[in-house]
Amino acid sequence: PYSNVIHNRFEHQFSYELHDIFEIYFCSFLLYLIILPFIVYRIYYNFHNLLLQLCIYVSTELLSRFFCLVHTVIFAYDGHGLYIFQLFGDFLEALSSSILILILISLAKGWTIRSKKLIVTKNFYAFGFFL
């Protein structure tokens, strides 16, 4: 018999734990998309390496959310999706987390927007690269 139940496309293909994954990716994508122009504007008028790192972080997060969002939308319609997009999105998310950790370590070492110099060693960047 035919059921009159209408399924939500973005919940039907997913397990219960992932029912709201599209909304999470979409909202975070929009937030990063709103934040990015403000950072670019600030870099344009008052360049600082810390702001550049923040811009790189937000850009990689935005790209990560975009790839995960595309995979989720395609998965919602065909049940397969593009797993290479999900894999690449997860990789970019891990990379952006490492960049954020480097920014936080820089702030902890005393590098602020008002100070133009940060005294670091090569170990600082090696630590961030392997993190």
DSSP file with accessible surface (Angstrom, degrees, kcal/mol):
  #  RESIDUE AA STRUCTURE BP1 BP2  ACC     N-H-->O    O-->H-N    N-H-->O    O-->H-N    TCO  KAPPA ALPHA  PHI   PSI    X-CA   Y-CA   Z-CA
    1    1 A P              0   0  183      0, 0.0     2,-0.3     0, 0.0     0, 0.0   0.000 360.0 360.0 360.0 147.9    0.0    0.0    0.0
    2    2 A Y        -     0   0  205      2,-0.0     2,-0.4     1,-0.0     0, 0.0  -0.582 360.0-144.0 -80.6 131.4    1.1    3.5   -0.7
    3    3 A S        -     0   0   71     -2,-0.3    -1,-0.0     2,-0.1     0, 0.0  -0.758   9.0-147.6 -98.0 141.8    2.0    5.6    2.3
    4    4 A N        +     0   0  140     -2,-0.4     2,-0.4     2,-0.1    -1,-0.1   0.241  58.8 125.7 -88.7  13.7    1.2    9.3    2.5
    5    5 A V        -     0   0   90      1,-0.0     2,-0.6     2,-0.0    -2,-0.1  -0.596  50.6-151.0 -77.3 126.4    4.3   10.0    4.5
    6    6 A I        -     0   0  162     -2,-0.4     2,-0.3     0, 0.0    -2,-0.1  -0.889  12.1-145.0 -99.8 124.0    6.5   12.6    3.0
    7    7 A H        -     0   0  116     -2,-0.6     2,-0.5     1,-0.0     3,-0.0  -0.681  15.1-120.4 -90.7 139.8   10.2   12.2    3.9
    8    8 A N    >>  -     0   0   72     -2,-0.3     4,-2.3     1,-0.2     3,-1.9  -0.678  21.1-141.5 -73.8 124.4   12.5   15.1    4.4
    9    9 A R  H 3> S+     0   0  103     -2,-0.5     4,-0.6     1,-0.3    -1,-0.2   0.820  98.8  53.1 -59.7 -33.0   15.2   14.6    1.8
   10   10 A F  H 34 S+     0   0   39      1,-0.2    12,-0.4     2,-0.1    -1,-0.3   0.352 118.7  33.8 -89.7   8.3   17.9   15.7    4.2
   11   11 A E  H <4 S+     0   0   60     -3,-1.9     3,-0.3    65,-0.1    -2,-0.2   0.532 100.8  74.2-127.0 -20.5   17.0   13.2    6.9
   12   12 A H  H  < S+     0   0   97     -4,-2.3    -3,-0.1     1,-0.2    -2,-0.1   0.910 100.8  40.5 -66.8 -43.4   15.7   10.2    4.9
   13   13 A Q  S  < S+     0   0   71     -4,-0.6    -1,-0.2    63,-0.2     2,-0.2   0.635 105.6  80.3 -80.8 -13.7   19.1    8.9    3.7
   14   14 A F  S    S-     0   0   21     -3,-0.3     5,-0.1     1,-0.1     2,-0.0  -0.597  81.7-110.1-100.0 155.8   21.0    9.5    6.9
   15   15 A S    >   -     0   0   59     -2,-0.2     3,-1.2     1,-0.1     4,-0.2  -0.261  44.1 -96.4 -71.9 169.6   21.2    7.7   10.2
   16   16 A Y  G >  S+     0   0  187      1,-0.3     3,-1.2     2,-0.2     4,-0.2   0.859 123.8  56.2 -59.5 -36.2   19.5    9.2   13.2
   17   17 A E  G 3  S+     0   0  156      1,-0.2    -1,-0.3     2,-0.1     3,-0.2   0.756 111.0  44.5 -68.2 -23.9   22.8   10.7   14.5
   18   18 A L  G X  S+     0   0   79     -3,-1.2     3,-1.5     1,-0.2     4,-0.4   0.178  75.2 113.5-107.9  19.2   23.3   12.6   11.2
   19   19 A H  T <  S+     0   0   52     -3,-1.2     3,-0.3     1,-0.3     4,-0.2   0.849  86.6  35.8 -61.6 -34.3   19.7   13.9   10.6
   20   20 A D  T 3> S+     0   0   91     -3,-0.2     4,-2.1    -4,-0.2    -1,-0.3   0.192  83.1 109.8-104.6  18.5   20.7   17.5   11.1
   21   21 A I  H <> S+     0   0   30     -3,-1.5     4,-2.6     1,-0.2     5,-0.2   0.875  76.4  54.1 -66.2 -35.5   24.2   17.3    9.4
   22   22 A F  H  > S+     0   0   37    -12,-0.4     4,-2.7    -4,-0.4    -1,-0.2   0.942 109.8  47.1 -62.6 -45.4   23.1   19.4    6.4
   23   23 A E  H  > S+     0   0   68      2,-0.2     4,-2.6     1,-0.2     5,-0.3   0.885 111.9  50.9 -64.3 -38.0   21.8   22.2    8.6
   24   24 A I  H  X S+     0   0  101     -4,-2.1     4,-2.3     2,-0.2     5,-0.2   0.948 114.0  43.0 -64.9 -49.4   25.0   22.1   10.6
   25   25 A Y  H  X S+     0   0   29     -4,-2.6     4,-2.3     2,-0.2    -2,-0.2   0.911 115.9  49.3 -62.5 -41.6   27.3   22.3    7.5
   26   26 A F  H  X S+     0   0   84     -4,-2.7     4,-2.4    -5,-0.2    -2,-0.2   0.936 112.7  45.5 -66.6 -45.3   25.1   24.9    5.9
   27   27 A C  H  X S+     0   0   73     -4,-2.6     4,-2.4     2,-0.2    -1,-0.2   0.921 115.1  46.5 -66.0 -42.9   24.9   27.2    8.9
   28   28 A S  H  X S+     0   0   21     -4,-2.3     4,-2.4    -5,-0.3     5,-0.2   0.891 111.1  53.4 -67.9 -35.0   28.6   27.0    9.6
   29   29 A F  H  X S+     0   0   37     -4,-2.3     4,-2.2    -5,-0.2    -2,-0.2   0.938 110.4  47.1 -62.1 -44.3   29.4   27.6    5.9
   30   30 A L  H  X S+     0   0   70     -4,-2.4     4,-1.9     2,-0.2    -2,-0.2   0.903 110.9  51.8 -65.2 -39.4   27.3   30.8    6.0
   31   31 A L  H  X S+     0   0  107     -4,-2.4     4,-2.2     2,-0.2    -1,-0.2   0.933 112.2  44.6 -63.9 -45.5   28.9   32.0    9.2
   32   32 A Y  H  X S+     0   0   42     -4,-2.4     4,-2.2     1,-0.2    -1,-0.2   0.872 111.3  54.9 -66.3 -33.8   32.4   31.5    7.8
   33   33 A L  H  < S+     0   0   80     -4,-2.2    -1,-0.2    -5,-0.2    -2,-0.2   0.846 110.6  45.7 -67.6 -32.3   31.3   33.2    4.6
   34   34 A I  H  X S+     0   0  103     -4,-1.9     4,-0.6    -5,-0.2    -2,-0.2   0.881 114.3  47.9 -75.7 -37.9   30.1   36.2    6.5
   35   35 A I  H >X S+     0   0   72     -4,-2.2     4,-1.6     1,-0.2     3,-0.6   0.873  98.4  69.2 -72.3 -36.8   33.2   36.4    8.6
   36   36 A L  H 3X S+     0   0   31     -4,-2.2     4,-2.5     1,-0.2     5,-0.2   0.878  94.1  52.5 -57.7 -45.9   35.7   36.2    5.8
   37   37 A P  H 3> S+     0   0   78      0, 0.0     4,-2.6     0, 0.0    -1,-0.2   0.878 107.3  54.1 -62.0 -31.4   35.1   39.6    4.1
   38   38 A F  H <X S+     0   0  147     -4,-0.6     4,-2.1    -3,-0.6    -2,-0.2   0.907 110.4  45.8 -66.3 -40.2   35.6   41.4    7.4
   39   39 A I  H  X S+     0   0   16     -4,-1.6     4,-2.5     2,-0.2     5,-0.2   0.918 112.7  49.8 -68.5 -42.2   39.0   39.7    7.8
   40   40 A V  H  X S+     0   0   73     -4,-2.5     4,-2.4     2,-0.2    -2,-0.2   0.918 110.6  50.9 -62.8 -40.8   40.0   40.5    4.2
   41   41 A Y  H  X S+     0   0  146     -4,-2.6     4,-1.8    -5,-0.2     5,-0.2   0.924 110.8  48.4 -60.5 -44.2   38.9   44.1    4.7
   42   42 A R  H  X S+     0   0  117     -4,-2.1     4,-2.1     1,-0.2    -2,-0.2   0.892 111.5  49.5 -66.4 -38.2   41.0   44.3    7.9
   43   43 A I  H  < S+     0   0   27     -4,-2.5    -1,-0.2     1,-0.2    -2,-0.2   0.903 108.4  54.7 -65.9 -39.3   44.0   42.8    6.1
   44   44 A Y  H  < S+     0   0  177     -4,-2.4     3,-0.3     1,-0.2    -2,-0.2   0.894 119.3  30.8 -63.1 -39.8   43.7   45.2    3.2
   45   45 A Y  H  < S+     0   0  153     -4,-1.8    -1,-0.2     1,-0.2    -2,-0.2   0.680 136.2  21.0 -95.7 -19.7   43.8   48.3    5.4
   46   46 A N  S  < S-     0   0   68     -4,-2.1    -1,-0.2    -5,-0.2    -2,-0.2  -0.591  79.4-156.3-149.3  82.7   46.0   47.1    8.3
   47   47 A F        +     0   0  105     -3,-0.3     2,-0.3    -2,-0.1    -4,-0.1  -0.359  22.4 159.5 -68.7 135.7   48.2   44.2    7.3
   48   48 A H     >  -     0   0    5     -2,-0.1     4,-1.9     1,-0.1     3,-0.2  -0.966  44.7-128.2-151.2 143.0   49.4   41.9   10.1
   49   49 A N  H  > S+     0   0   81     -2,-0.3     4,-2.3     1,-0.2     5,-0.2   0.822 109.8  57.9 -63.1 -31.2   50.7   38.3    9.9
   50   50 A L  H  > S+     0   0   14      2,-0.2     4,-2.1     1,-0.2    -1,-0.2   0.907 106.6  48.2 -65.6 -40.3   48.3   37.3   12.6
   51   51 A L  H  > S+     0   0   17     -3,-0.2     4,-2.4     2,-0.2    -2,-0.2   0.868 109.2  54.2 -66.5 -35.2   45.4   38.5   10.6
   52   52 A L  H  X S+     0   0   67     -4,-1.9     4,-2.4     2,-0.2    -2,-0.2   0.918 108.1  48.9 -64.4 -41.9   46.8   36.6    7.6
   53   53 A Q  H  X S+     0   0   34     -4,-2.3     4,-2.4     2,-0.2    -2,-0.2   0.906 110.8  50.7 -62.9 -40.3   46.9   33.4    9.6
   54   54 A L  H  X S+     0   0   59     -4,-2.1     4,-2.6     2,-0.2     5,-0.2   0.902 109.3  51.1 -64.4 -38.4   43.3   34.0   10.7
   55   55 A C  H  X S+     0   0   20     -4,-2.4     4,-2.5     2,-0.2    -2,-0.2   0.910 110.0  49.3 -65.2 -40.4   42.3   34.6    7.1
   56   56 A I  H  X S+     0   0   80     -4,-2.4     4,-2.5     2,-0.2     5,-0.2   0.916 111.3  50.4 -65.0 -41.2   43.9   31.3    6.1
   57   57 A Y  H  X S+     0   0   30     -4,-2.4     4,-2.3     2,-0.2    -2,-0.2   0.951 112.9  44.4 -60.9 -49.8   42.2   29.5    8.9
   58   58 A V  H  X S+     0   0    5     -4,-2.6     4,-2.6     1,-0.2    -2,-0.2   0.899 112.9  52.9 -65.0 -37.3   38.7   30.9    8.0
   59   59 A S  H  X S+     0   0   45     -4,-2.5     4,-2.5    -5,-0.2    -1,-0.2   0.917 110.4  46.1 -65.2 -42.4   39.3   30.1    4.3
   60   60 A T  H  X S+     0   0   21     -4,-2.5     4,-2.5     2,-0.2    -1,-0.2   0.893 113.4  49.6 -69.4 -36.6   40.3   26.5    4.9
   61   61 A E  H  X S+     0   0    8     -4,-2.3     4,-2.6    -5,-0.2    -2,-0.2   0.914 111.4  49.7 -64.2 -41.4   37.3   26.1    7.2
   62   62 A L  H  X S+     0   0   23     -4,-2.6     4,-2.2     2,-0.2    -2,-0.2   0.931 112.8  46.2 -63.3 -43.9   35.0   27.6    4.6
   63   63 A L  H  X S+     0   0   81     -4,-2.5     4,-2.4     2,-0.2    -2,-0.2   0.902 111.8  52.4 -66.0 -38.9   36.4   25.3    1.9
   64   64 A S  H  X S+     0   0    0     -4,-2.5     4,-2.3     1,-0.2     5,-0.2   0.936 110.6  46.7 -61.3 -46.9   36.1   22.3    4.2
   65   65 A R  H  X S+     0   0   33     -4,-2.6     4,-2.5     1,-0.2    -1,-0.2   0.873 110.0  55.0 -64.6 -35.9   32.5   23.1    4.9
   66   66 A F  H  X S+     0   0   87     -4,-2.2     4,-2.6     2,-0.2    -2,-0.2   0.946 109.6  45.1 -62.5 -47.7   31.8   23.6    1.2
   67   67 A F  H  X S+     0   0   35     -4,-2.4     4,-2.2     1,-0.2    -2,-0.2   0.915 115.6  46.9 -64.2 -42.4   33.2   20.1    0.3
   68   68 A C  H  X S+     0   0    0     -4,-2.3     4,-2.4    -5,-0.2    -1,-0.2   0.884 111.9  51.9 -66.2 -36.3   31.3   18.5    3.1
   69   69 A L  H  X S+     0   0   18     -4,-2.5     4,-2.6    -5,-0.2     5,-0.2   0.924 109.1  49.1 -66.7 -42.2   28.1   20.4    2.2
   70   70 A V  H  X S+     0   0   36     -4,-2.6     4,-2.4     1,-0.2     5,-0.3   0.935 112.2  48.8 -63.4 -43.8   28.3   19.3   -1.4
   71   71 A H  H  X S+     0   0   13     -4,-2.2     4,-2.8     1,-0.2    -1,-0.2   0.929 111.8  49.9 -60.5 -43.3   28.8   15.7   -0.4
   72   72 A T  H  X S+     0   0    3     -4,-2.4     4,-2.2     2,-0.2    -2,-0.2   0.907 110.5  48.6 -64.7 -41.6   25.9   15.9    2.0
   73   73 A V  H  X S+     0   0   48     -4,-2.6     4,-1.1     2,-0.2    -1,-0.2   0.937 115.0  44.5 -64.9 -44.6   23.5   17.3   -0.6
   74   74 A I  H  X S+     0   0   55     -4,-2.4     4,-2.4     1,-0.2     3,-0.5   0.916 112.7  52.1 -66.9 -39.5   24.4   14.7   -3.2
   75   75 A F  H  X S+     0   0   31     -4,-2.8     4,-2.0    -5,-0.3    -1,-0.2   0.875 104.3  57.8 -63.7 -35.4   24.2   11.9   -0.6
   76   76 A A  H  < S+     0   0    0     -4,-2.2    -1,-0.2    -5,-0.2    -2,-0.2   0.820 114.0  38.1 -65.2 -28.4   20.7   13.1    0.4
   77   77 A Y  H  < S+     0   0  127     -4,-1.1    -2,-0.2    -3,-0.5    -1,-0.2   0.822 132.6  18.5 -94.6 -33.9   19.5   12.7   -3.2
   78   78 A D  H  < S-     0   0   78     -4,-2.4    -3,-0.2    -5,-0.1    -2,-0.2   0.552  90.1-125.3-117.0  -8.4   21.2    9.5   -4.4
   79   79 A G  S  < S+     0   0   19     -4,-2.0    -4,-0.2    -5,-0.4    -3,-0.1   0.481  96.9  67.9  80.6   0.9   22.3    7.7   -1.2
   80   80 A H  S    S+     0   0  129     -6,-0.4    -5,-0.2    -9,-0.1    -1,-0.1   0.741  70.1 178.4-116.6 -51.9   26.0    7.5   -2.4
   81   81 A G        -     0   0   14     -7,-0.4     2,-0.7     1,-0.1   -10,-0.1  -0.125  47.9 -64.1  75.9-174.4   27.4   11.0   -2.5
   82   82 A L    >>  -     0   0   69      1,-0.1     4,-1.5   -11,-0.1     3,-0.9  -0.872  46.1-175.0-112.6  95.5   30.9   12.0   -3.4
   83   83 A Y  H 3> S+     0   0  138     -2,-0.7     4,-2.8     1,-0.3     5,-0.2   0.777  81.5  63.8 -67.9 -23.4   33.1   10.5   -0.7
   84   84 A I  H 3> S+     0   0  113      1,-0.2     4,-2.6     2,-0.2    -1,-0.3   0.885 103.0  50.4 -65.9 -33.0   36.2   12.1   -2.1
   85   85 A F  H <> S+     0   0   60     -3,-0.9     4,-2.5     2,-0.2    -2,-0.2   0.900 111.0  47.8 -68.5 -41.1   34.6   15.4   -1.2
   86   86 A Q  H  X S+     0   0   35     -4,-1.5     4,-2.4     2,-0.2    -2,-0.2   0.921 113.5  48.0 -64.2 -42.3   33.9   14.2    2.3
   87   87 A L  H  X S+     0   0  116     -4,-2.8     4,-2.2     2,-0.2    -2,-0.2   0.933 114.0  45.9 -63.8 -46.1   37.5   12.9    2.6
   88   88 A F  H  X S+     0   0   93     -4,-2.6     4,-2.5     1,-0.2    -2,-0.2   0.889 112.1  52.2 -66.2 -37.6   38.9   16.2    1.3
   89   89 A G  H  X S+     0   0    0     -4,-2.5     4,-2.0     2,-0.2    -2,-0.2   0.908 109.9  48.3 -64.2 -40.9   36.6   18.2    3.6
   90   90 A D  H  X S+     0   0   70     -4,-2.4     4,-2.1     2,-0.2    -2,-0.2   0.886 110.9  51.4 -66.4 -38.5   37.7   16.2    6.6
   91   91 A F  H  X S+     0   0  125     -4,-2.2     4,-2.4     2,-0.2    -2,-0.2   0.933 110.7  47.7 -63.2 -45.0   41.4   16.7    5.7
   92   92 A L  H  X S+     0   0   13     -4,-2.5     4,-2.7     1,-0.2    -2,-0.2   0.859 109.0  54.7 -65.5 -33.0   40.9   20.5    5.3
   93   93 A E  H  X S+     0   0   63     -4,-2.0     4,-1.9     2,-0.2    -1,-0.2   0.915 109.4  46.7 -66.2 -40.8   39.1   20.5    8.7
   94   94 A A  H  X S+     0   0   58     -4,-2.1     4,-1.8     2,-0.2    -2,-0.2   0.907 112.9  50.5 -66.2 -39.7   42.1   18.9   10.4
   95   95 A L  H  X S+     0   0   73     -4,-2.4     4,-2.1     1,-0.2    -2,-0.2   0.920 110.0  49.2 -64.1 -43.4   44.4   21.3    8.6
   96   96 A S  H  X S+     0   0    0     -4,-2.7     4,-2.5     1,-0.2    -1,-0.2   0.863 107.2  55.4 -67.4 -32.8   42.4   24.3    9.7
   97   97 A S  H  X S+     0   0   53     -4,-1.9     4,-2.2     2,-0.2    -1,-0.2   0.905 107.4  50.1 -64.7 -38.1   42.4   23.0   13.3
   98   98 A S  H  X S+     0   0   26     -4,-1.8     4,-2.1     2,-0.2    -2,-0.2   0.895 109.8  50.5 -65.5 -39.6   46.2   22.9   13.2
   99   99 A I  H  X S+     0   0   30     -4,-2.1     4,-2.2     2,-0.2    -2,-0.2   0.917 109.4  51.1 -64.7 -41.1   46.3   26.4   11.9
  100  100 A L  H  X S+     0   0   56     -4,-2.5     4,-2.5     1,-0.2    -2,-0.2   0.905 108.0  52.3 -63.5 -38.8   44.0   27.5   14.7
  101  101 A I  H  X S+     0   0   69     -4,-2.2     4,-2.5     1,-0.2    -1,-0.2   0.915 108.3  51.3 -63.8 -40.0   46.3   25.9   17.2
  102  102 A L  H  X S+     0   0   28     -4,-2.1     4,-2.4     2,-0.2    -1,-0.2   0.905 109.4  50.5 -62.5 -40.1   49.3   27.7   15.7
  103  103 A I  H  X S+     0   0   11     -4,-2.2     4,-2.4     2,-0.2    -2,-0.2   0.933 111.2  48.1 -62.7 -44.0   47.4   31.0   16.1
  104  104 A L  H  X S+     0   0   98     -4,-2.5     4,-2.2     1,-0.2    -2,-0.2   0.889 111.1  50.0 -66.5 -37.0   46.5   30.2   19.7
  105  105 A I  H  X S+     0   0   45     -4,-2.5     4,-1.8     2,-0.2    -1,-0.2   0.910 109.6  52.4 -66.1 -39.8   50.2   29.3   20.5
  106  106 A S  H  <>S+     0   0    0     -4,-2.4     5,-2.3     1,-0.2    -2,-0.2   0.912 110.5  47.3 -60.8 -42.7   51.3   32.6   18.8
  107  107 A L  H ><5S+     0   0   78     -4,-2.4     3,-1.3     1,-0.2    -1,-0.2   0.884 109.6  53.4 -66.1 -37.2   48.8   34.5   21.0
  108  108 A A  H 3<5S+     0   0   90     -4,-2.2    -1,-0.2     1,-0.3    -2,-0.2   0.825 104.4  56.1 -68.1 -28.4   50.1   32.6   24.1
  109  109 A K  T 3<5S-     0   0  123     -4,-1.8    -1,-0.3    -5,-0.1    10,-0.2   0.460 128.4 -96.5 -83.4  -0.1   53.6   33.6   23.3
  110  110 A G  T < 5S+     0   0   48     -3,-1.3     2,-0.8     1,-0.3    -3,-0.2   0.586  74.6 143.4 102.9  11.1   52.6   37.3   23.3
  111  111 A W      < +     0   0   10     -5,-2.3    -1,-0.3    -6,-0.2     2,-0.2  -0.753  22.9 161.5 -88.7 112.6   52.0   38.0   19.6
  112  112 A T        -     0   0   65     -2,-0.8     3,-0.3     5,-0.2   -62,-0.1  -0.647  55.7 -95.3-120.4 179.6   49.1   40.4   19.3
  113  113 A I  S    S+     0   0   60      1,-0.2   -62,-0.1    -2,-0.2   -64,-0.1   0.850 123.9  51.9 -65.6 -32.0   47.8   42.8   16.7
  114  114 A R  S    S+     0   0  235      2,-0.0     2,-0.5     1,-0.0    -1,-0.2   0.770  99.6  70.5 -78.8 -25.8   49.7   45.7   18.3
  115  115 A S        -     0   0   36     -3,-0.3    -5,-0.0     1,-0.1    -3,-0.0  -0.821  61.4-167.5 -95.5 131.0   53.0   43.9   18.4
  116  116 A K        +     0   0  126     -2,-0.5     2,-0.4    -5,-0.1   -67,-0.1   0.626  66.1  63.6 -91.1 -15.5   54.6   43.4   15.0
  117  117 A K        -     0   0  182      2,-0.0     2,-0.4    -5,-0.0    -5,-0.2  -0.897  53.8-171.9-116.7 143.9   57.3   40.9   16.0
  118  118 A L        -     0   0   35     -2,-0.4     2,-1.0    -7,-0.1    -8,-0.1  -0.997  20.4-141.0-128.7 124.4   57.1   37.4   17.3
  119  119 A I        +     0   0  158     -2,-0.4     2,-0.3   -10,-0.2    -8,-0.0  -0.766  41.8 152.5 -88.0 105.8   60.3   35.8   18.5
  120  120 A V        -     0   0   41     -2,-1.0     2,-0.2     3,-0.0    -2,-0.1  -0.894  34.5-137.1-130.0 161.8   60.0   32.2   17.4
  121  121 A T    >>  -     0   0   88     -2,-0.3     3,-0.9     1,-0.0     4,-0.8  -0.602  36.9 -99.7-107.8 175.8   62.3   29.5   16.5
  122  122 A K  H 3> S+     0   0  182      1,-0.2     4,-2.1    -2,-0.2     5,-0.2   0.777 119.6  68.5 -67.2 -23.6   62.2   27.0   13.7
  123  123 A N  H 3> S+     0   0  124      1,-0.2     4,-2.8     2,-0.2    -1,-0.2   0.822  91.3  61.7 -64.2 -30.1   60.8   24.5   16.2
  124  124 A F  H <> S+     0   0   16     -3,-0.9     4,-2.0     2,-0.2    -1,-0.2   0.944 109.0  39.4 -61.1 -48.3   57.6   26.6   16.4
  125  125 A Y  H  X S+     0   0  122     -4,-0.8     4,-2.3     2,-0.2    -2,-0.2   0.867 115.0  52.8 -73.2 -33.4   56.8   26.1   12.8
  126  126 A A  H  X S+     0   0   42     -4,-2.1     4,-2.3     2,-0.2    -2,-0.2   0.919 108.9  51.0 -65.6 -40.3   58.0   22.4   12.8
  127  127 A F  H  X S+     0   0  111     -4,-2.8     4,-1.1     1,-0.2    -2,-0.2   0.925 111.9  46.7 -61.6 -44.1   55.7   21.8   15.8
  128  128 A G  H  < S+     0   0    5     -4,-2.0    -1,-0.2    -5,-0.2    -2,-0.2   0.874 110.8  52.6 -66.0 -34.9   52.8   23.4   13.9
  129  129 A F  H  < S+     0   0  163     -4,-2.3    -2,-0.2     1,-0.2    -1,-0.2   0.928 114.6  40.3 -68.9 -40.7   53.5   21.4   10.7
  130  130 A F  H  <        0   0  166     -4,-2.3    -1,-0.2     1,-0.2    -2,-0.2   0.595 360.0 360.0 -85.3  -8.9   53.6   18.1   12.5
  131  131 A L     <        0   0   83     -4,-1.1    -1,-0.2    -5,-0.2    -2,-0.2   0.896 360.0 360.0 -71.6 360.0   50.6   18.9   14.7
